[in-house]
Amino acid sequence: MPMIHHLTTTTTTLFIKSSLPFAYHAPCQYEYDVHNHNQQNPRPRRRRSISRWSIPRCCVYPPTPTPRAKRSSNVGIISGKSKEIDVATLGNLCVDIVLNVPELPPKDPALRKLYMDRLSASPPDKQFWEAGGNCNMAIAAGRVGLDCITIGHVGDDIYGRFLLDVLHDEGISMVGMMTPTQQHSDHLLHAASSYQTLLCWVLVDPLQRHGFCSRADFSDQPAFSWLTTLSNQVKMAIQNSKILFCNGYGFDELSPHMLTSALQYAVEVGTCVFFDPGPRGHTLFNGTPQQQTAFSHFLTMSDVLLLTSDEAEALTGIKNPILAGQELLKKGVRTKWVIVKMGSRGSIIISMSSISCAPAFKVNVIDTVGCGDSFVAAIAFGFIHNMPMVNSLALANAVGAATAMGCGAGRNVATLQRVIELMKTAELNEDEEFWNELLAKNVDTEEITFLSKIFINGNNHQLNRIALQKVVSELLPKLESSPVEGKVPS
C-alpha cells in the first residue's frame, strides 16, 4: 500500500491508524447525489448484457460450459481464454457508514456493542454511506479496465439496494450466494438480522484516528453462517473468472467450509486465486481448528499472496520482508508470487526465480482507506496481462497512491485519469539506504529488478535497475486505451 502506514490490531478487533509521517488532512464528509452515481466515475464504463436484478435474486450467467483451464508454467500468464470475467471477488460486501465522532468506541466488548447499537438505532443520512469491503477492489479494478463481478450476500433492505445501485453504476455485476431453496424461503426469515446487509461503521475522532466495527465483531459465528453450499450460479461465476480474490475479512461473513469449498473449486476449474489475509491473518492463524485449516489452505493453495511486512513477519517470524516472502513461497503448493507491501517505502514481488522492488510514489496523502484494495486491483491487471513484475508493482503503487490522494474508498477510489496524471508526473520516494540494506541480505537470488529514478548502465551483482520513465512509457498506452476500448487490452 503506497504511502500509508498499516492498521494495528488490538484484542478487541478495533483497528486504529498509526500517526503518519506526512500531512494527514481531516476526513472529508461524503456528499453524493445518491441517484446519480455516474458523477463519481467520469470515464465510460461498459455494461454487461445482464438485465437489472432484483433482491434477493442473483445475476446468472448463460449456462455455457467452460473447458477446464490448464495451468501455465509461466508466471503471470492465465490460460483458459474462454474465461469471460477478469476478476471475481468473494464475500466481504458491506456498506461503510463514515462518521466523525467525539471519541472512538471503548475497548470493552460489551460497551462497544452498546456504542454500536446506539449508532444503529436510526439510519444515518445517505451522504455518509459508501460501498465498502471488496467493493473497493472491484471498483478500482473496473476503473483500470478489468471486467469484474462480486460474489456475496446483501440483504433485501435499504443498504443492500444502495450497494447494488453503486455496483451497477460502476458496471459491476453481483452474483448472490443464496441457493434457490433459500431464495424462495419465508420473507420473514429474510428480514432477520442474519440476512441483512452487513454494515461497517468507520469512525473518525478529532485526532483523525479511525475505528472500525460491525455486528460481525460480536459473534463467534460468521455473519452469514447459514450459507453452507456453493450454488450453481456461484460455481459458474468462479469458473468464468480468471482470478478469484479473497481476503481475511471474508471469514467474518462466510464459514471456513464455504471459503475452502470456493478455493478448491477455483483450483479445479483453473481459476487463479489471490489471497490477502489482512489484519484478520493473526486472528485466523490462532483461531479455531477449522479457521486454522482453511487459513493454511489459502496460504499454500493461492497463486498470489499479498501481505504487509508486519503480516509477513507475524506468519513466518522473519523480520526481513524478502526472506519472509521467500519462506511463504517455499511453503506454497501453487504460489507464483508473494507480494509484500511496505507502506511509504514501497512494495516487493518475490517469485521462485526473482525479486522485483518498487519504491512508493511521493503524494500528498488525504485518506488511506481503500489504498490496499486499489493496490490489489492493479496487481491483478499486471498478472492477467503477464506484465513484467516491476511494471505491475509500479502500477499498483500508483493506483494505491492515487486513491490516497482522495477522500475515502468505494466510489472515491482512484479514477483512471488520476492514475495516469500521477504516473506522468511521478516522483519516487527512493530511500537508497533502506533498499541497499534490505537487498544486501539476498544476494543469492538469481535476479533482482529495482525501479529507479534513473537508468544505470550495467548491474551491481544481480541488481538490475529499471528506469521509472521506461516503465511509465510502457504502462501509459495500455491504460490510456482502456476507456476507449471498453475492455482489457490484450
Secondary structure in CASP SS format (residue, H / E / C, confidence):
PFRMAT SS
TARGET T0000
AUTHOR 0000-0000-0000
METHOD secondary structure of the structure
MODEL  1
M C 1.00
P C 1.00
M C 1.00
I C 1.00
H C 1.00
H C 1.00
L E 1.00
T E 1.00
T E 1.00
T C 1.00
T C 1.00
T C 1.00
T C 1.00
L C 1.00
F E 1.00
I E 1.00
K E 1.00
S C 1.00
S C 1.00
L C 1.00
P C 1.00
F C 1.00
A C 1.00
Y C 1.00
H C 1.00
A C 1.00
P C 1.00
C C 1.00
Q C 1.00
Y C 1.00
E C 1.00
Y C 1.00
D C 1.00
V C 1.00
H C 1.00
N C 1.00
H H 1.00
N H 1.00
Q H 1.00
Q H 1.00
N C 1.00
P C 1.00
R C 1.00
P C 1.00
R C 1.00
R C 1.00
R C 1.00
R C 1.00
S C 1.00
I C 1.00
S C 1.00
R C 1.00
W C 1.00
S C 1.00
I C 1.00
P C 1.00
R C 1.00
C C 1.00
C C 1.00
V C 1.00
Y C 1.00
P C 1.00
P C 1.00
T C 1.00
P C 1.00
T C 1.00
P C 1.00
R C 1.00
A C 1.00
K C 1.00
R C 1.00
S C 1.00
S C 1.00
N C 1.00
V C 1.00
G C 1.00
I E 1.00
I C 1.00
S C 1.00
G C 1.00
K C 1.00
S C 1.00
K C 1.00
E C 1.00
I E 1.00
D E 1.00
V E 1.00
A E 1.00
T E 1.00
L E 1.00
G C 1.00
N C 1.00
L E 1.00
C E 1.00
V E 1.00
D E 1.00
I E 1.00
V E 1.00
L E 1.00
N E 1.00
V C 1.00
P C 1.00
E C 1.00
L C 1.00
P C 1.00
P C 1.00
K C 1.00
D C 1.00
P H 1.00
A H 1.00
L H 1.00
R H 1.00
K H 1.00
L H 1.00
Y H 1.00
M H 1.00
D H 1.00
R H 1.00
L H 1.00
S H 1.00
A C 1.00
S C 1.00
P C 1.00
P C 1.00
D C 1.00
K H 1.00
Q H 1.00
F H 1.00
W E 1.00
E E 1.00
A E 1.00
G E 1.00
G E 1.00
N H 1.00
C H 1.00
N H 1.00
M H 1.00
A H 1.00
I H 1.00
A H 1.00
A H 1.00
G H 1.00
R H 1.00
V C 1.00
G C 1.00
L C 1.00
D C 1.00
C E 1.00
I E 1.00
T E 1.00
I E 1.00
G E 1.00
H C 1.00
V C 1.00
G C 1.00
D C 1.00
D C 1.00
I H 1.00
Y H 1.00
G H 1.00
R H 1.00
F H 1.00
L H 1.00
L H 1.00
D H 1.00
V H 1.00
L H 1.00
H H 1.00
D H 1.00
E C 1.00
G C 1.00
I C 1.00
S E 1.00
M E 1.00
V E 1.00
G E 1.00
M C 1.00
M C 1.00
T C 1.00
P H 1.00
T H 1.00
Q H 1.00
Q H 1.00
H C 1.00
S C 1.00
D C 1.00
H H 1.00
L H 1.00
L H 1.00
H H 1.00
A C 1.00
A C 1.00
S H 1.00
S H 1.00
Y H 1.00
Q C 1.00
T C 1.00
L E 1.00
L E 1.00
C E 1.00
W E 1.00
V E 1.00
L E 1.00
V E 1.00
D C 1.00
P C 1.00
L C 1.00
Q C 1.00
R C 1.00
H E 1.00
G E 1.00
F E 1.00
C E 1.00
S C 1.00
R H 1.00
A H 1.00
D H 1.00
F H 1.00
S C 1.00
D C 1.00
Q C 1.00
P C 1.00
A C 1.00
F C 1.00
S C 1.00
W C 1.00
L C 1.00
T C 1.00
T C 1.00
L C 1.00
S C 1.00
N H 1.00
Q H 1.00
V H 1.00
K H 1.00
M H 1.00
A H 1.00
I H 1.00
Q H 1.00
N C 1.00
S E 1.00
K E 1.00
I E 1.00
L E 1.00
F E 1.00
C E 1.00
N E 1.00
G C 1.00
Y C 1.00
G H 1.00
F H 1.00
D H 1.00
E H 1.00
L C 1.00
S C 1.00
P H 1.00
H H 1.00
M H 1.00
L H 1.00
T H 1.00
S H 1.00
A H 1.00
L H 1.00
Q H 1.00
Y H 1.00
A H 1.00
V H 1.00
E H 1.00
V C 1.00
G C 1.00
T C 1.00
C E 1.00
V E 1.00
F E 1.00
F E 1.00
D E 1.00
P C 1.00
G C 1.00
P C 1.00
R H 1.00
G H 1.00
H H 1.00
T H 1.00
L H 1.00
F H 1.00
N C 1.00
G C 1.00
T C 1.00
P H 1.00
Q H 1.00
Q H 1.00
Q H 1.00
T H 1.00
A H 1.00
F H 1.00
S H 1.00
H H 1.00
F H 1.00
L H 1.00
T H 1.00
M H 1.00
S C 1.00
D C 1.00
V E 1.00
L E 1.00
L E 1.00
L E 1.00
T E 1.00
S H 1.00
D H 1.00
E H 1.00
A H 1.00
E H 1.00
A H 1.00
L H 1.00
T H 1.00
G C 1.00
I C 1.00
K C 1.00
N C 1.00
P H 1.00
I H 1.00
L H 1.00
A H 1.00
G H 1.00
Q H 1.00
E H 1.00
L H 1.00
L H 1.00
K H 1.00
K H 1.00
G C 1.00
V C 1.00
R C 1.00
T C 1.00
K C 1.00
W E 1.00
V E 1.00
I E 1.00
V E 1.00
K E 1.00
M C 1.00
G H 1.00
S H 1.00
R H 1.00
G C 1.00
S E 1.00
I E 1.00
I E 1.00
I E 1.00
S C 1.00
M C 1.00
S C 1.00
S E 1.00
I E 1.00
S E 1.00
C E 1.00
A E 1.00
P C 1.00
A C 1.00
F E 1.00
K C 1.00
V C 1.00
N C 1.00
V C 1.00
I C 1.00
D C 1.00
T C 1.00
V C 1.00
G C 1.00
C H 1.00
G H 1.00
D H 1.00
S H 1.00
F H 1.00
V H 1.00
A H 1.00
A H 1.00
I H 1.00
A H 1.00
F H 1.00
G H 1.00
F H 1.00
I H 1.00
H E 1.00
N C 1.00
M C 1.00
P C 1.00
M H 1.00
V H 1.00
N H 1.00
S H 1.00
L H 1.00
A H 1.00
L H 1.00
A H 1.00
N H 1.00
A H 1.00
V H 1.00
G H 1.00
A H 1.00
A H 1.00
T H 1.00
A H 1.00
M C 1.00
G C 1.00
C C 1.00
G C 1.00
A C 1.00
G H 1.00
R H 1.00
N H 1.00
V C 1.00
A C 1.00
T C 1.00
L H 1.00
Q H 1.00
R H 1.00
V H 1.00
I H 1.00
E H 1.00
L H 1.00
M H 1.00
K H 1.00
T C 1.00
A C 1.00
E C 1.00
L E 1.00
N C 1.00
E C 1.00
D C 1.00
E H 1.00
E H 1.00
F H 1.00
W H 1.00
N H 1.00
E H 1.00
L H 1.00
L H 1.00
A H 1.00
K C 1.00
N C 1.00
V C 1.00
D C 1.00
T C 1.00
E C 1.00
E E 1.00
I E 1.00
T E 1.00
F E 1.00
L E 1.00
S E 1.00
K C 1.00
I C 1.00
F C 1.00
I C 1.00
N C 1.00
G C 1.00
N C 1.00
N E 1.00
H C 1.00
Q C 1.00
L E 1.00
N E 1.00
R E 1.00
I E 1.00
A E 1.00
L H 1.00
Q H 1.00
K H 1.00
V H 1.00
V H 1.00
S H 1.00
E H 1.00
L H 1.00
L H 1.00
P H 1.00
K H 1.00
L H 1.00
E H 1.00
S H 1.00
S H 1.00
P H 1.00
V H 1.00
E H 1.00
G C 1.00
K C 1.00
V C 1.00
P C 1.00
S C 1.00
END
